[in-house]
């Protein structure tokens, strides 16, 4: 159990330093509840960012699909006109 605690503690310290950008000396000296708060806040913001990015990708893929449908329709119309078929 102590080995697991030590690894989790080091992972938290490393994450605060690397991903959040808190200076290592500050991380070592901050209270546990503060460190946990910053980790939770960072993770929450990352999840929101990923969700927003996925939503934007879905919107963009819908637009591309509509453009693709429009292009297909335009090619069909051009084909019909070249054959002299007008609907």
Beta strands, then each sheet from edge to edge (+ up, - down):
end
